[in-house]
């Protein structure tokens, strides 16, 4: 063994042990060309895209030279770089190491963990190190992109090392592979000296994905994916059997103008604007949806009530004609969201004012008109039992011919309208969930509670709206049966009783494949993987086909592409093949 190699191994070991003891969060350097990071979280795991997670680990990367940094910053947007940008993340910071250098580093790491290397100047007994992963540049014929090593431990100490090799080939326009399952099994058996193997399949489908209306507008992301796993696997790219275990992954961000709930979302946004105005002292009034001024609309409504004994019934019908923003409502579910026939006086005011109020002055004028009518006894409006808003209390006082003085100054007008809107929107959601038998009043009690701070009430209503978006998206795009929708609604309700609002959260729902077989059996999965294992059922060999690179640091250029693959990138899909092979080396 060369003295400089022994010295390099000892130096590496001492450096890594020091990093662990000091729990270094910042990258540090080994020699002049290698940057080392100690990662303690689950993210950043090289095998995360293959369904595998690790805890603490070291990651080694190349320190870019000044020339490489200059080349990266001056890279022109040629046809080749455009293709490259489609297939890789932007290259910033540390780079991949040459495969030859990566193997040297893995070799040094292995030496440090071998208790038989007594000539190394390191403390005894040897401490097991976290796994080491080295980022590679795929410069070898196998297109190696990661090399990994992890000590094998027993009660007696370190007995060997587990080496992992991750390769990635592609892109190609063909999803078929020259490799077959039997070849993968034979290679695995030979490498691990086993006699039997087990196989597990995993497939991921994209059942629905929203697209932007145009290049300039931001849009709300909605994706519905399906993860299916089964075993044993009969052949590569096998369609998952109906006996598989399946999970829906549903992510819905409210606010898409094409959503059948967009009119409810705009109503909620106005409510949020009022709540933000109370909190910050500055109210950003949305663009009015009605041409008529809010004062004119409210005055017409009050006149109608004064002149007609059956004013409530006729006025409720007129509210429907004001809903100029409901054009986005899908016909198939429009019946769920038509205006309730039991809108009371305060709710009808909300419907008019939230589409026409454009300033604080508008708000004051509208409430001034309403309070004057109440004092004079011109109207005796009907209210829902249990209405608890400030305006409702004044209306109830007017029944008895007395009305407290209401100073329409400061935040009072905003609070009055906000409370009316909260009452109305809560009833809308209750009407849907109970009417569709997706929840009971007890299930919804957390979201409609009135004994908490107003801001918290708004947050909980936003949670309820997000749940509604998730359920309706699943109803429309997947045509899920009622029992599945009920389970989904209950799952979302449980989540939001325990967690803060997160409109980017992905809700997971176990589901029987037969329920959605028509959505995936004729589709090509975004990712298809087989895991071959033996011994203690640990994954030892993995083969995966995907329509996006599972390795983010690889640089695919135009020269790597066949004409078919190049055209496929522009028109359809391309495919990438990954392999993860593991070998165990025992120290004797």
Order of alpha helices (4+ residues) and beta strands (2+ residues): alpha-beta-beta-beta-alpha-alpha-alpha-beta-beta-beta-alpha-beta-beta-beta-alpha-alpha-alpha-alpha-alpha-alpha-alpha-alpha-alpha-alpha-beta-alpha-beta-beta-alpha-beta
